[in-house]
Amino acid sequence: MSVQFSTITGLLDKFSIKVHLKEDCELIGFRYLNKDVSVYLSDYLYIGKVSDLAEMPSSSRANYMLYEDILLSTLYKQESMSNIILVSNKSDITSIIDILQDLFDMEIKMVNFTNKLLELCQEGTTIQQLLDVGYETLGNPLLLVDISLCFMAHAGGNTIKNEPLWEWTLSKGYVTEAYVNSIMENKIDRDIESEHNENSDLILWESGLLNHRQLVGRVLKNKQPLAYLKMLEYNKPITKYDEQMLITLCRFLSLTIKGSNESFSSTNPLVDSFITALLNQKLYDHDAISERARSFNLKLYDNLYVIAIELNDINRNEDKIYYLKRKMQNYFNRDTVIIYDKYIVVLLDVKGENIFNKNELNLFRKLLEKHNCRAGISKVFHNLYDLSEYYKQTITSLSIGNQIHSSERILNYNDFIVTHMILSFGDKAHLKILVHPIVKLLIHIDEEKNSDFFKTLCAYLKHNQDVTLTSKALHIHYNTLKYRIKRIIELTNIDFNNSELLFEVQLSEKVLKLVKQIGIEK
């Protein structure tokens, strides 16, 4: 327990004081000057009057707070090795003593609080026991929620009668959507600006949706959020010392959560590191991968998919990333969700042939829309050692989505295989080289004659040369379509029995569509 000399001068700055600081130091208490004492300790602040120093040698090294009943000689101030606070004879010395007493009392309280938490941890404590001690010491209700803002534990929460948000959380087990949105959109009222608060990364103030202010502490492990501890300013005002004690409590909670069964059941660091090693190919031996999966009790269905969720600039905030990760763990009900290379990566195993049914697909799309994210999905695969290759498919899907300016939230690689092949063509600036001469001819005729031969041909092939279906799709008469097909044959000599030729025509259509989408060629 100690207080910096400069901290004391800062607290007393509102009084008429003069400070002569030779060297800042730590103080463990204060005493009154006594002429009978021959030795003055360097870690105490001695309080008295300037006249009491008459017989003290200037060479002594000590810390003084002196009431100016007489003027302190300039020579003494110059030669003295001591730190001195001079208090004007107009100042209220009693108030100053009270401030000092409160300061050292709070330091003792903080030391006792820390020691009590340390003893609990040494004995094998629980999260609830730590919160109970925190509530007893701090005097205000405490609420612990995980990174997805779901309830973990509380102390004193049942005493609250006029705070709907707390009452909701304690009864439902999770916070309201309005509160989540206020956090994610950074609409909370911050009374402490980060540039003026050295602890801004550890604590912040919230009000807004609350009837009372609350102080929120971040429970961190390796600078990553594990949980949030909320203290409601309900029974008494929260002081600067309360802020420090909340930070201390958060640090002890991080140790307890790390080794407690009350930790997040879906968080498995071994599985996280295993999937990461598969993605970066540090682990590539097939037998070793199978053995590792068995040892981690990683039981997966046969059909595997990779989903990569792209994080935009808005949701790359560290807290939001881990919040979204937990959301995805809850949505997919899987531990195999990690943060990798600025993506949230999901290894999803499914029993059936399809990754999603229609309803699941819509729900996933809504979840992505809510958090302004996009997801790339790989083709199905069956072996963990292929994870890295199929992860690349998800990144390719997202990249192609950007290139073609797609507004879709879900980009499935199955839909982009041919597009990927086309974009892999060496000379992207001249993709029209891939367009078949028949297609070029029909487009030229259409432009000159204002006809629709190319559009008709594409629709005819899309509907497997079925005249009835094609005419309905184009909204033209059956005989009109037959006439157009006849003219296309006359103009191009196309053989509708040549499957290779028809594939090249359909590929040309995709190339032209892609050229238009990515805008690389007029």
PLY file of the C-alpha trace (Angstrom):
ply
format ascii 1.0
element vertex 522
property float x
property float y
property float z
element edge 521
property int vertex1
property int vertex2
end_header
0.00 0.00 0.00
1.52 3.30 -1.06
0.61 6.71 -2.47
2.78 8.81 -4.75
3.86 12.18 -3.35
2.69 13.74 -6.64
-0.76 12.16 -6.18
-1.14 13.99 -2.89
-0.13 17.32 -4.40
-2.65 16.74 -7.18
-5.47 16.16 -4.68
-4.53 19.28 -2.71
-4.17 21.48 -5.77
-7.50 23.21 -5.02
-5.98 24.58 -1.81
-3.41 27.36 -1.66
-0.28 25.21 -1.68
3.26 25.57 -2.95
5.23 22.47 -3.88
8.99 21.98 -3.78
9.53 18.56 -5.31
13.06 17.18 -5.39
12.12 13.63 -6.37
8.76 11.87 -6.49
8.42 8.98 -4.06
5.95 6.51 -2.57
4.43 7.14 0.85
2.82 4.55 3.11
1.28 6.96 5.61
1.57 10.29 7.41
2.71 11.37 10.89
2.89 14.61 12.82
6.19 16.39 13.39
7.67 15.69 16.80
10.80 17.46 18.02
11.71 14.41 20.07
12.05 12.26 16.91
15.58 12.28 15.53
15.03 10.04 12.48
12.49 10.84 9.78
11.50 7.99 7.48
11.55 8.64 3.73
8.25 6.78 3.09
6.11 8.92 5.42
4.65 12.38 5.02
5.35 14.52 8.11
2.80 17.21 8.94
3.57 20.28 11.01
4.34 23.99 10.95
7.22 25.75 9.25
8.40 26.90 12.68
8.82 23.24 13.67
11.70 22.97 11.19
13.84 25.54 12.96
16.08 22.89 14.49
15.95 20.42 11.56
19.09 20.21 9.38
18.44 20.98 5.69
20.47 17.91 4.72
17.82 15.50 6.07
15.85 13.65 3.38
12.14 13.55 4.21
8.68 14.57 3.01
6.86 17.43 4.68
3.53 19.18 4.56
4.01 22.43 6.46
1.55 25.06 7.62
3.03 28.50 6.88
2.92 30.08 10.33
6.18 31.76 9.36
8.01 32.03 6.04
10.30 29.18 5.07
13.73 30.55 4.27
14.78 30.55 0.63
18.16 29.09 1.64
16.45 26.10 3.29
14.37 25.42 0.19
17.46 25.58 -2.00
19.65 23.36 0.19
17.05 20.91 1.45
16.92 17.38 -0.01
13.29 17.02 1.08
9.97 17.24 -0.73
7.88 20.03 0.76
4.23 21.04 0.50
3.63 24.52 1.90
0.05 25.19 2.97
-1.14 28.78 3.20
-2.18 29.96 6.65
-5.53 30.81 5.04
-6.25 27.18 4.10
-8.47 24.85 6.10
-5.88 22.43 7.48
-8.60 20.20 8.95
-10.09 19.55 5.49
-6.63 18.78 4.16
-5.98 16.25 6.93
-9.35 14.62 6.21
-8.42 14.24 2.54
-5.11 12.63 3.46
-6.80 10.31 5.93
-9.38 9.23 3.32
-6.63 8.69 0.78
-4.59 6.34 2.95
-7.72 4.64 4.28
-8.77 3.84 0.70
-5.30 2.52 -0.08
-5.59 0.19 2.92
-9.06 -0.85 1.73
-7.71 -1.63 -1.73
-4.87 -3.70 -0.30
-7.25 -5.63 1.94
-9.62 -6.18 -1.01
-6.81 -7.48 -3.21
-5.51 -9.75 -0.44
-8.99 -11.17 0.13
-9.38 -11.94 -3.58
-5.92 -13.49 -3.67
-6.71 -15.73 -0.70
-9.92 -16.88 -2.38
-8.08 -17.75 -5.58
-5.42 -19.66 -3.67
-8.17 -21.70 -2.00
-9.86 -22.44 -5.32
-12.64 -19.90 -5.60
-15.66 -19.60 -7.87
-16.91 -16.69 -9.93
-19.83 -16.24 -7.54
-17.56 -15.99 -4.50
-15.49 -13.29 -6.18
-18.62 -11.31 -7.05
-19.94 -11.65 -3.50
-16.72 -10.17 -2.10
-16.86 -7.44 -4.74
-20.44 -6.54 -3.81
-19.60 -6.53 -0.10
-16.66 -4.19 -0.66
-17.98 -1.92 -3.41
-21.54 -1.64 -2.10
-23.21 -1.58 -5.52
-24.83 -4.45 -7.51
-22.58 -6.43 -9.86
-23.59 -8.30 -13.03
-21.28 -10.52 -15.09
-22.15 -11.29 -18.73
-20.18 -13.20 -21.35
-18.98 -11.74 -24.66
-22.33 -12.48 -26.29
-23.92 -10.48 -23.43
-25.56 -13.52 -21.86
-25.90 -13.78 -18.08
-23.15 -15.53 -16.11
-23.50 -14.42 -12.47
-24.56 -11.51 -10.26
-24.26 -10.19 -6.72
-26.82 -7.81 -5.27
-28.94 -7.82 -8.41
-32.02 -9.03 -6.55
-32.09 -5.77 -4.55
-32.83 -3.67 -7.66
-36.41 -2.52 -8.15
-36.33 0.28 -10.71
-33.87 -0.79 -13.39
-35.76 -2.68 -16.15
-32.63 -3.63 -18.11
-31.08 -5.41 -15.13
-34.38 -7.03 -14.17
-34.78 -8.30 -17.75
-31.26 -9.75 -17.85
-31.61 -11.50 -14.49
-34.97 -13.03 -15.41
-34.31 -13.90 -19.07
-30.60 -14.73 -18.98
-29.66 -12.29 -21.74
-29.81 -8.57 -22.43
-32.43 -6.84 -24.57
-31.89 -6.38 -28.31
-32.13 -2.62 -27.82
-29.16 -2.76 -25.45
-27.16 -4.97 -27.85
-27.80 -2.51 -30.67
-26.74 0.43 -28.51
-23.45 -1.33 -27.73
-22.75 -2.49 -31.27
-23.56 0.92 -32.74
-21.50 2.75 -30.10
-24.51 4.83 -28.98
-23.80 4.48 -25.29
-23.09 7.65 -23.33
-19.45 7.75 -22.28
-18.81 10.10 -19.41
-15.10 9.38 -19.50
-13.38 10.15 -22.77
-10.62 7.69 -23.61
-8.00 10.38 -24.16
-8.45 11.58 -20.57
-8.58 8.16 -18.92
-5.59 5.86 -18.70
-7.96 2.97 -17.94
-10.23 3.56 -20.96
-9.35 0.13 -22.39
-10.42 -1.53 -19.13
-13.52 0.37 -18.03
-16.19 2.60 -19.51
-19.34 4.34 -18.35
-22.79 3.58 -19.73
-26.12 5.30 -19.23
-28.51 5.87 -22.13
-31.03 3.03 -21.74
-30.48 2.83 -17.98
-32.11 4.71 -15.12
-28.75 4.69 -13.32
-25.24 4.98 -14.61
-23.21 1.80 -14.69
-19.49 1.21 -14.88
-18.45 -1.65 -17.16
-15.15 -3.46 -16.67
-13.63 -5.68 -19.35
-12.48 -9.12 -18.23
-9.51 -9.82 -20.49
-7.25 -12.77 -21.20
-4.25 -12.07 -23.42
-5.94 -8.76 -24.32
-8.99 -10.63 -25.60
-12.39 -10.10 -23.91
-13.76 -13.00 -21.90
-16.64 -11.22 -20.20
-17.96 -7.87 -18.98
-18.50 -6.95 -15.33
-21.13 -4.26 -14.77
-21.44 -2.24 -11.56
-24.67 -0.25 -11.24
-24.43 3.10 -9.45
-27.47 2.18 -7.37
-26.75 2.31 -3.63
-24.00 4.94 -3.60
-21.86 7.03 -5.97
-18.99 5.21 -7.66
-15.63 6.72 -6.75
-12.24 6.65 -8.46
-11.22 3.99 -5.95
-14.26 1.93 -6.88
-13.09 2.11 -10.49
-9.68 0.75 -9.50
-11.23 -2.02 -7.41
-13.52 -3.00 -10.29
-10.46 -3.30 -12.55
-8.77 -5.46 -9.90
-11.86 -7.67 -9.61
-11.92 -8.09 -13.41
-8.31 -9.28 -13.34
-9.07 -11.92 -10.73
-12.16 -12.98 -12.66
-10.03 -13.55 -15.75
-7.90 -16.00 -13.76
-10.96 -17.78 -12.40
-12.83 -18.00 -15.69
-9.73 -19.44 -17.30
-9.70 -22.45 -14.97
-13.36 -22.74 -14.05
-16.13 -25.02 -15.19
-18.14 -21.81 -15.37
-16.05 -20.84 -18.36
-17.68 -20.64 -21.78
-18.53 -24.22 -22.65
-18.21 -23.55 -26.36
-14.71 -22.15 -26.12
-12.03 -24.78 -26.66
-8.52 -23.38 -27.16
-7.19 -26.80 -28.20
-9.71 -27.07 -31.02
-9.04 -23.43 -31.97
-5.31 -24.06 -32.30
-5.95 -27.34 -34.16
-8.15 -25.66 -36.79
-5.66 -22.81 -37.11
-2.86 -25.31 -37.74
-4.96 -26.95 -40.46
-5.71 -23.60 -42.11
-2.10 -22.41 -42.18
-0.92 -25.94 -43.07
1.48 -26.22 -40.17
-0.22 -29.56 -39.57
-0.46 -31.57 -42.78
0.32 -35.22 -41.98
-2.90 -37.17 -42.51
-2.34 -39.66 -39.70
-1.32 -36.92 -37.26
-4.46 -34.95 -38.12
-6.71 -37.96 -37.51
-4.98 -38.74 -34.22
-5.23 -35.12 -33.07
-8.95 -35.03 -33.88
-9.48 -38.19 -31.81
-7.47 -36.89 -28.87
-9.51 -33.65 -28.87
-12.71 -35.72 -29.04
-13.62 -33.86 -32.22
-16.48 -35.94 -33.60
-17.71 -34.65 -36.95
-20.28 -35.77 -39.49
-18.96 -36.92 -42.87
-19.94 -33.84 -44.87
-17.78 -30.81 -44.10
-18.03 -27.18 -45.21
-15.99 -24.07 -44.51
-17.75 -20.76 -43.98
-15.68 -17.55 -43.88
-17.49 -14.51 -42.51
-15.98 -11.29 -43.77
-15.60 -8.45 -41.27
-15.95 -4.93 -42.59
-14.29 -1.83 -41.13
-17.27 -1.13 -38.86
-17.28 -4.49 -37.10
-13.52 -5.01 -36.85
-13.54 -3.56 -33.35
-12.03 -6.21 -31.06
-15.06 -6.46 -28.78
-17.42 -6.74 -31.73
-15.32 -9.46 -33.37
-15.49 -11.67 -30.29
-19.17 -10.86 -29.84
-19.83 -12.00 -33.43
-17.72 -15.10 -32.92
-19.84 -16.07 -29.93
-22.99 -15.32 -31.90
-21.83 -17.70 -34.65
-20.95 -20.37 -32.08
-24.46 -20.09 -30.69
-26.10 -20.04 -34.13
-24.27 -23.09 -35.51
-24.07 -24.80 -32.11
-20.44 -25.65 -32.82
-17.10 -25.13 -31.05
-15.36 -25.18 -34.43
-15.58 -21.41 -34.91
-12.36 -19.38 -34.84
-11.01 -15.97 -35.76
-8.42 -16.34 -38.51
-6.80 -13.76 -40.77
-9.51 -11.12 -40.25
-12.32 -13.61 -40.82
-14.59 -15.59 -38.56
-14.09 -19.12 -39.89
-16.62 -21.88 -39.25
-15.89 -25.57 -39.80
-19.42 -26.91 -40.20
-20.20 -30.61 -40.30
-23.61 -31.78 -41.51
-25.30 -35.14 -41.65
-27.23 -34.67 -44.88
-26.20 -33.58 -48.36
-27.18 -29.91 -48.05
-25.49 -27.41 -45.77
-28.73 -25.46 -45.15
-32.40 -25.98 -45.71
-34.43 -23.03 -46.97
-35.42 -21.82 -43.51
-31.87 -22.10 -42.12
-30.52 -20.22 -45.12
-32.95 -17.35 -44.55
-32.10 -17.19 -40.84
-28.37 -17.13 -41.58
-28.87 -14.39 -44.17
-30.80 -12.29 -41.64
-28.04 -12.77 -39.06
-25.45 -11.54 -41.57
-27.62 -8.58 -42.54
-28.09 -7.61 -38.91
-24.34 -7.41 -38.35
-23.52 -6.10 -41.84
-21.40 -9.12 -42.80
-21.01 -11.40 -45.82
-20.15 -15.09 -45.84
-18.32 -17.27 -48.36
-19.17 -20.99 -48.40
-16.99 -23.77 -49.79
-17.95 -26.91 -51.67
-18.51 -30.01 -49.56
-15.47 -32.06 -48.53
-14.87 -35.06 -46.31
-11.34 -34.95 -44.87
-9.94 -32.49 -42.34
-6.58 -32.38 -44.12
-8.35 -30.65 -47.04
-9.56 -27.79 -44.84
-6.99 -25.28 -46.10
-7.88 -25.79 -49.77
-11.58 -25.45 -49.18
-11.03 -22.38 -47.01
-9.47 -20.78 -50.09
-12.75 -21.37 -51.93
-14.58 -19.24 -49.38
-12.10 -16.40 -49.81
-12.38 -16.73 -53.59
-16.18 -16.51 -53.34
-15.93 -13.30 -51.30
-13.37 -11.86 -53.71
-15.51 -12.64 -56.77
-18.50 -11.13 -54.98
-16.54 -7.90 -54.62
-15.42 -7.94 -58.26
-18.91 -8.42 -59.66
-20.40 -5.96 -57.14
-22.74 -8.58 -55.75
-25.22 -7.48 -53.09
-25.70 -11.06 -51.84
-24.88 -11.76 -48.19
-24.11 -15.45 -48.85
-21.65 -16.30 -51.63
-21.45 -20.02 -52.39
-18.42 -21.25 -54.31
-20.66 -23.72 -56.15
-22.21 -20.72 -57.90
-18.84 -19.28 -58.91
-16.86 -22.25 -60.22
-17.10 -21.25 -63.89
-16.65 -17.58 -62.98
-13.49 -18.51 -61.08
-12.20 -20.39 -64.13
-12.86 -17.40 -66.37
-11.22 -14.95 -63.96
-8.21 -17.25 -63.76
-7.61 -16.58 -67.46
-4.20 -14.94 -67.73
-5.20 -11.83 -69.70
-8.18 -10.48 -67.77
-8.15 -7.25 -69.75
-9.08 -9.17 -72.91
-11.57 -11.76 -71.70
-13.57 -11.38 -74.92
-10.94 -13.53 -76.59
-12.82 -16.42 -74.97
-16.06 -15.51 -76.78
-16.97 -17.94 -79.59
-17.24 -16.51 -83.18
-20.90 -17.59 -83.44
-21.73 -15.42 -80.42
-19.77 -12.47 -81.81
-21.62 -12.77 -85.13
-25.07 -12.86 -83.54
-24.30 -9.88 -81.30
-23.09 -7.93 -84.34
-26.29 -8.74 -86.27
-28.44 -7.80 -83.25
-26.72 -4.43 -82.99
-27.18 -3.71 -86.70
-30.71 -5.09 -87.17
-32.05 -4.45 -83.66
-32.86 -8.16 -83.38
-32.71 -10.60 -80.45
-30.93 -13.61 -81.92
-28.28 -13.93 -79.19
-30.80 -13.55 -76.37
-33.00 -16.15 -78.06
-30.13 -18.61 -78.47
-29.14 -18.29 -74.79
-32.71 -18.90 -73.61
-33.10 -21.84 -76.02
-29.99 -23.55 -74.65
-30.91 -22.75 -71.04
-34.22 -24.57 -71.50
-32.57 -27.60 -73.13
-33.88 -26.69 -76.61
-37.50 -26.97 -75.48
-39.48 -24.64 -77.76
-42.52 -24.41 -75.47
-40.56 -23.49 -72.33
-38.31 -21.07 -74.22
-41.20 -19.21 -75.88
-42.89 -18.80 -72.50
-39.66 -17.51 -70.94
-39.19 -14.97 -73.75
-42.90 -14.08 -73.87
-43.07 -14.67 -77.65
-45.25 -16.86 -79.85
-44.27 -20.46 -80.42
-43.93 -19.92 -84.20
-41.89 -16.73 -83.68
-39.34 -18.72 -81.71
-39.20 -21.45 -84.37
-38.55 -18.77 -87.00
-35.72 -17.25 -84.96
-34.05 -20.63 -84.40
-34.26 -21.32 -88.14
-32.64 -17.94 -88.91
-29.88 -18.56 -86.33
-29.04 -21.86 -88.06
-28.98 -20.14 -91.46
-26.73 -17.31 -90.23
-24.24 -19.38 -88.19
-24.50 -23.01 -89.34
-24.73 -23.94 -85.65
-25.10 -27.65 -84.93
-27.45 -28.16 -81.99
-26.25 -31.75 -81.67
-22.66 -30.68 -81.00
-22.47 -30.60 -77.18
-18.92 -29.20 -77.19
-19.96 -26.29 -79.37
-23.02 -25.58 -77.24
-20.86 -25.52 -74.10
-18.58 -22.92 -75.73
-21.60 -20.78 -76.58
-22.88 -20.94 -73.00
-19.40 -20.21 -71.68
-19.27 -17.17 -73.96
-22.51 -15.93 -72.41
-20.98 -16.20 -68.92
-17.82 -14.40 -70.08
-19.82 -11.49 -71.51
-21.95 -11.25 -68.38
-18.83 -11.24 -66.21
-17.12 -8.59 -68.35
-20.15 -6.37 -67.86
-20.31 -7.00 -64.10
-16.67 -6.29 -63.33
-16.43 -3.44 -65.84
-12.96 -4.29 -67.13
-13.94 -3.95 -70.78
-16.40 -1.79 -72.60
0 1
1 2
2 3
3 4
4 5
5 6
6 7
7 8
8 9
9 10
10 11
11 12
12 13
13 14
14 15
15 16
16 17
17 18
18 19
19 20
20 21
21 22
22 23
23 24
24 25
25 26
26 27
27 28
28 29
29 30
30 31
31 32
32 33
33 34
34 35
35 36
36 37
37 38
38 39
39 40
40 41
41 42
42 43
43 44
44 45
45 46
46 47
47 48
48 49
49 50
50 51
51 52
52 53
53 54
54 55
55 56
56 57
57 58
58 59
59 60
60 61
61 62
62 63
63 64
64 65
65 66
66 67
67 68
68 69
69 70
70 71
71 72
72 73
73 74
74 75
75 76
76 77
77 78
78 79
79 80
80 81
81 82
82 83
83 84
84 85
85 86
86 87
87 88
88 89
89 90
90 91
91 92
92 93
93 94
94 95
95 96
96 97
97 98
98 99
99 100
100 101
101 102
102 103
103 104
104 105
105 106
106 107
107 108
108 109
109 110
110 111
111 112
112 113
113 114
114 115
115 116
116 117
117 118
118 119
119 120
120 121
121 122
122 123
123 124
124 125
125 126
126 127
127 128
128 129
129 130
130 131
131 132
132 133
133 134
134 135
135 136
136 137
137 138
138 139
139 140
140 141
141 142
142 143
143 144
144 145
145 146
146 147
147 148
148 149
149 150
150 151
151 152
152 153
153 154
154 155
155 156
156 157
157 158
158 159
159 160
160 161
161 162
162 163
163 164
164 165
165 166
166 167
167 168
168 169
169 170
170 171
171 172
172 173
173 174
174 175
175 176
176 177
177 178
178 179
179 180
180 181
181 182
182 183
183 184
184 185
185 186
186 187
187 188
188 189
189 190
190 191
191 192
192 193
193 194
194 195
195 196
196 197
197 198
198 199
199 200
200 201
201 202
202 203
203 204
204 205
205 206
206 207
207 208
208 209
209 210
210 211
211 212
212 213
213 214
214 215
215 216
216 217
217 218
218 219
219 220
220 221
221 222
222 223
223 224
224 225
225 226
226 227
227 228
228 229
229 230
230 231
231 232
232 233
233 234
234 235
235 236
236 237
237 238
238 239
239 240
240 241
241 242
242 243
243 244
244 245
245 246
246 247
247 248
248 249
249 250
250 251
251 252
252 253
253 254
254 255
255 256
256 257
257 258
258 259
259 260
260 261
261 262
262 263
263 264
264 265
265 266
266 267
267 268
268 269
269 270
270 271
271 272
272 273
273 274
274 275
275 276
276 277
277 278
278 279
279 280
280 281
281 282
282 283
283 284
284 285
285 286
286 287
287 288
288 289
289 290
290 291
291 292
292 293
293 294
294 295
295 296
296 297
297 298
298 299
299 300
300 301
301 302
302 303
303 304
304 305
305 306
306 307
307 308
308 309
309 310
310 311
311 312
312 313
313 314
314 315
315 316
316 317
317 318
318 319
319 320
320 321
321 322
322 323
323 324
324 325
325 326
326 327
327 328
328 329
329 330
330 331
331 332
332 333
333 334
334 335
335 336
336 337
337 338
338 339
339 340
340 341
341 342
342 343
343 344
344 345
345 346
346 347
347 348
348 349
349 350
350 351
351 352
352 353
353 354
354 355
355 356
356 357
357 358
358 359
359 360
360 361
361 362
362 363
363 364
364 365
365 366
366 367
367 368
368 369
369 370
370 371
371 372
372 373
373 374
374 375
375 376
376 377
377 378
378 379
379 380
380 381
381 382
382 383
383 384
384 385
385 386
386 387
387 388
388 389
389 390
390 391
391 392
392 393
393 394
394 395
395 396
396 397
397 398
398 399
399 400
400 401
401 402
402 403
403 404
404 405
405 406
406 407
407 408
408 409
409 410
410 411
411 412
412 413
413 414
414 415
415 416
416 417
417 418
418 419
419 420
420 421
421 422
422 423
423 424
424 425
425 426
426 427
427 428
428 429
429 430
430 431
431 432
432 433
433 434
434 435
435 436
436 437
437 438
438 439
439 440
440 441
441 442
442 443
443 444
444 445
445 446
446 447
447 448
448 449
449 450
450 451
451 452
452 453
453 454
454 455
455 456
456 457
457 458
458 459
459 460
460 461
461 462
462 463
463 464
464 465
465 466
466 467
467 468
468 469
469 470
470 471
471 472
472 473
473 474
474 475
475 476
476 477
477 478
478 479
479 480
480 481
481 482
482 483
483 484
484 485
485 486
486 487
487 488
488 489
489 490
490 491
491 492
492 493
493 494
494 495
495 496
496 497
497 498
498 499
499 500
500 501
501 502
502 503
503 504
504 505
505 506
506 507
507 508
508 509
509 510
510 511
511 512
512 513
513 514
514 515
515 516
516 517
517 518
518 519
519 520
520 521
